Amino acid sequence: VQPPERPLQSEEWNKLREDFQLPEIFEKVMLNSMIRCNSPIDVAKSLLSDLAKRNGDITYNVLVKYLTLCVQQGQVSEIRDVYDIMKVRFKILESGAYNLLIRGLSNSDQWTMALTLLEEIKKVMVPSRTCYQSCIKAASRHQEMELAFELYKEMLAKDVVPTLDVLQSFFDFSRGVKGAELQKELFGILLYLRDNQIYPHKTFMRSIKLWFESIPGENWRGRLTKIKDSGQCPVCNHQLEDSNLTEEEYSNLSERIIRDVIHGTDTFRKTSPEEFEAFQTFVEKRLPFDIVIDGLNVSHIKSRKMQCENLFDAINCLAKDNARLLVLGRKHMLMNSSNWKRETMKEMQNKAEFFFAENISEDDAFLLYATLRSGKHCRFVTRDFLRDHKACLPDSLTRHLFRKWQRGHQIVLNQNVFPVFFQQPAFRYDCVVQTTGDTWHIPYKDVFEEKYSYQVPRNWLCIRQKL
């Protein structure tokens, strides 16, 4: 449907409606088209007033579509009017409408009203990432940095994950501003990147560099570099943190994971304590393993191949050098089926130990237990990121150690050239944001990636303070 270029009278709207094949969805289709073509507001308004005349009111969904057009064009007074109508007509709004209202208001001189709305949302639900970020950016833009950081911390406390875009905005809006408190907060964001193994992209990295260099009287200088294989930075000759865990770190970590994650509350949601006990007994009798494989996960790597063939390729590739393999399977793999051929399964069982769990078990706990009990040399194979378990670890130091151990021990399947495996990192140094106080080393990606990535970047920003 092509929207009209000028406001229409009721008769004209009626004529268009009658010519349309499905008159009951005419308004919806017409408004979608107006949003796409960015039609003038008064054209959309004339459709709404015609609707109100015909039906006596306007439905919630139609109002939201009209609101979308208003936000798209920054029509602040219209956004406020729609909000007033919605507040009277509907007891509660859903998150889509709140997102739009906050986005529209936060970009205007009425930005404080967006904060009021945010408070209103909190009474009924956790505000969305979009709502928080619109308010944070509005506060930063108006140099209300304290408020912006307050919202950021609240967001993290509610497990709402910020985008790199909003983290970058903190550095952009703080450029050239002196203040110990502000500096502490921005260092906190860099440590958040470290704790969560997040790699900024090039534009974000530039914002960090420019912010450091703009701090009045502090004399920071940033340079881009590649770290030597030895872990030494060619710019400042500083030695980066080692990627290996010390014996003490390893035993602390494995104790914590076995206590908090595996025996904690979350393991047995999908597996019975009896089954897990049977697994422990099985593992203890056969220790140590060199590689533990999440069989079901690996079997899905190439969708065009049979699942048992995918797993067979993986086992063949990893069984070189007489490595002792443990494969975590599921009982259904033992039923001869189109995906799981009995002969292939038998052949695999000659090359690796198999433990077949119930069909609903959660394998992560099994995977972690067998790997950690096998000792520091043992590695594991899965395409998962084990994100949930990191969340069960109570403090940031243990979470950091978990990520560091994962970076050095997780073998990754490369879908494009399967069955080729690569392990990240093969570096002697740890690939995360790190600082010594007067230096910061920040690994960064060339391009923006929303998805969490195993691929460790080779590019670094070295920032040092010349005293």
Secondary structure, 3 states (H helix, E strand, C coil): CCCCCCCCCHHHHHHHHHHCCCHHHHHHHHHHHHHHHCCCHHHHHHHHHHHHHHHCCCCHHHHHHHHHHHHHCCCHHHHHHHHHHHHHHCCCCCHHHHHHHHHHHHCCCCHHHHHHHHHHHHCCCCCCHHHHHHHHHHHHHCCCHHHHHHHHHHHHHCCCCCCHHHHHHHHHHCCCCCCHHHHHHHHHHHHHHHHCCCCCEHHHHHHHHHHHHHCCCCCEEEEEEECCCCCECCCCCCECCECCCCHHHHHHHHHHHHHHHHCCCCHHHCCCHHHHHHHHHHHHHHCCCCEEEEHHHHHCCCCCCCHHHHHHHHHHHHCHHHCCEEEEEEHHHHCCCCCCCHHHHHHHHHHCEEEEECCCCCHHHHHHHHHHHHCCCCEEECCCCCHHHHHHCCCHHHHHHHHHHHHHHEEEECHHHCCCEEECCCCCECCCCEECCCEEEEEEECCCCCCCCCCCCCEEEEEEECC
